[in-house]
Amino acid sequence: MAERERESVSAEEPFPWHLGVFDAHCHPTDTVASLKDIPRMNASILTIMATRAQDQDLVARFADEVGFKETTLRNHEEGKTGECRVIPSFGWHPWFSYQIYDDSQSDSKNPAIRPDKASHYKAVLTPAPDDEEFLSGLPDPRPLSEDLAGTKDYLSKYPLALVGEIGIDRSFRLPTNWLPDQAEERDSGLTPGGREGRRLSPYRVQIDHQRRILKAQLNLAGEMQRAVSVHGVAAHGVVFETLQETWKGYEREVVSRRAKKRRGSAAKAHDHEVGDEDGAKCRSGPRPFPPRICLHSYSGPPNTLKQYFHPSIPATIFFSFSQVINFSRPTSSKAIEVIQGVPRDRILVESDLHCAGDRMDGLLEEMIRSICRIKEWSLEDGVRQLASNWKHFVFGQAPKDV
């Protein structure tokens, strides 16, 4: 069948919501009023992300009010319709990492000893700001240890919660301060802390600082054995290097076919050694790397994929794609090539939207139809595969054959 014909048939085919659709990454807490729209959505489960000080508690609130219940998955597996639910994720987005100071190797864990506000921001922003009015409008910096402790508390309270959204962004620039008339006109329906149309300043967050904040959160995810959702923009190399640092010393042994044959039955003598669900041998104590990692709305080039699938990597790496990021730009052809290169059991779908409801459903459907066309899957098989992949990512269940 010609590509044009396949696209036409796929577009006309009714969408199989009843099979279960799972959003791997979204931000409905940016629009709190959309909480009421979640139960009536066609999607099965939304994986909702925290990003900053103002939304950590909101993510917990959404989890309390419309959090995942086992019956949600069971209903879809039995072909019944059920209310959409959420899985919470807690963490600090790289856009807000400048608000955190690293107190891990200093006496500043003592609350009476906090870094000078201006000195902190001059150290972590580039170029170092000398605009006193801009500096005075920034929030007081927060100690990393307190934010990690808060995230750990949330992860303990919500056993299925993820760590996210975390990552590195080389392109991000801080917004300018609110002007008096702007503050009065801001949309009260949006959660504070975002840009909300403000002009951008020339200041970016130092990459080394972003790396420290990311690595600390990755270590916590490893300690708690939770999956993570990672943001990477114009920093694909440094994201991989930071991830790689966390699993250094825990790499899986890669044995050649010839060596396997030489070992022969001797391998059976080691059958008592226990491996985790991702195949790495167990070591005593907490691990410093997450068991499962999703690179969300992945925008890297196709030739970087292979580094994430090296057999020595002890974590399982997923890639998720969204209509609003991956297919809203002239570079969508690159996304098509990347999707073609991702193995069928490592691909996820997301909306990355700030508001729950019909538009979120629509974006998920569009993205799933696109993935199925690119991968040459039937629509039902594709929905089943993506559902299986999401369960593996979030719950650690090995994907089933589709």
Secondary structure, DSSP 8 states (H G I E B T S, - for coil): --HHHHHHHHHHS---GGG--EEEEE-GGGBGGGGGGSTT-SSSEEEE---STTTHHHHHHHHHHHB--HHHHHHHHTT-----EEEEEE---GGGGGGEE--TTSGGGSTT----HHHHHHHHEES----HHHHHTS---EEHHHHHHHHHHHHHHSTT-EEEEEEEESS---B----HHHHHHS-TTB-TTS-TT--B-S-EE-HHHHHHHHHHHHHHHHHHT--EEEEEES-HHHHHHHHHHHTTT-------HHHHHHHGGGGGGGTT--B-TTS-B--SS--SS-SEEEETT--S-GGGHHHHT-TT--SEEEEEEEHHHHSSSTTHHHHHHHHHHS-TTSEEEE---SS-SHHHHHHHHHHHHHHHHHHT--HHHHHHHHHHHHHHHHH-------
